[in-house]
Amino acid sequence: MGIVKSYVATIGFFDGVHRGHRFLIDQVKNLAAEYHLSSALITFPVHPRKIMQADYQPELLSTPKEKEVLLWQTGVDHCLMLPFTFELSKLSAYEFMRDVLKKQLNVRILVIGYDHRFGHNRSESFDDYCRFGKELDMEVVKAQACVLNGVHISSSVIRAFLSEGEIRRANKCLGYRYNLEGTIVDGHKVGRTLGFPTANLSVSDPDKLVPANGVYAVIVHLEGCIYKGMLNIGYRPTLENGTGRSIEVHILHFSADIYQKTMRIEFVDRIRDEKRFRRIEELTAQLGRDAERVEHLLAEDL
């Protein structure tokens, strides 16, 4: 019979796998090395609230596939995907620690994020977790918080930055550039008549958060190549050619038929708000200024 592994583990949804998560994961890895145990992350492939509320729109920072890749990049020994079920949601914190963490996963040391709560009613405190741990022969350790420029980094803070168009602040908290990936689809083709043809992006995962409306400097990944781009998110108020929100990128110094191709865009900075111009000529002039600014902003990134 083989030796059953014991883990130093932490648990969470880890949306975005941002700097705060990596700071927590480093603490898990350090404890695992100190006690000669394996390090493990326990997470869920689907947001728990989506299981409980079918119509819940989580506005994710990372798709399940992106999250898995980011988690493995942390260098942790094991990434344990735990299916979140209705039955699991009914467990109290003690029952979860006893039946899942202890009996199923053999967690020896549990590292808890400074603001993390789990269990059916999420009312227990860290002291309660410590008490439960003593009963179960499981050490419970409170992780230190990750603070950047006075901000406690969390997924909710990053979502707020993105929803306000604060791309640079969001990227600093993430530790990488926020990105969207999807397929290029047919649009209204008005941009080409203005001298700024655009590729319309249909995001692959409808749960992925789309940042605030406005014009952005972005890096475009397309068919193995990298380009500079300026991106508009919004409703095209000057053109009045539809009511749907669109994501349109003008790739600088590029001209090719790329419909139905897969494209990934990385957000670098937000240039300005989306606005209505009185005349098409004013819009065209502004797009020229936007392109010049994108060239300047991305000069050091490519």
Secondary structure as GFF3:
##gff-version 3
##sequence-region A 1 302
A	DSSP	beta_strand	7	11	.	.	.	ID=ss1
A	DSSP	alpha_helix	19	35	.	.	.	ID=ss2
A	DSSP	beta_strand	38	43	.	.	.	ID=ss3
A	DSSP	alpha_helix	48	52	.	.	.	ID=ss4
A	DSSP	alpha_helix	64	72	.	.	.	ID=ss5
A	DSSP	beta_strand	78	81	.	.	.	ID=ss6
A	DSSP	alpha_helix	86	89	.	.	.	ID=ss7
A	DSSP	alpha_helix	93	95	.	.	.	ID=ss8
A	DSSP	pi_helix	96	104	.	.	.	ID=ss9
A	DSSP	beta_strand	107	112	.	.	.	ID=ss10
A	DSSP	alpha_helix	126	136	.	.	.	ID=ss11
A	DSSP	beta_strand	139	142	.	.	.	ID=ss12
A	DSSP	beta_strand	147	148	.	.	.	ID=ss13
A	DSSP	beta_strand	151	152	.	.	.	ID=ss14
A	DSSP	alpha_helix	155	163	.	.	.	ID=ss15
A	DSSP	alpha_helix	167	174	.	.	.	ID=ss16
A	DSSP	beta_strand	179	185	.	.	.	ID=ss17
A	DSSP	three_ten_helix	191	194	.	.	.	ID=ss18
A	DSSP	beta_strand	199	203	.	.	.	ID=ss19
A	DSSP	beta_strand	214	222	.	.	.	ID=ss20
A	DSSP	beta_strand	225	234	.	.	.	ID=ss21
A	DSSP	beta_strand	246	251	.	.	.	ID=ss22
A	DSSP	beta_strand	262	272	.	.	.	ID=ss23
A	DSSP	alpha_helix	280	297	.	.	.	ID=ss24
###
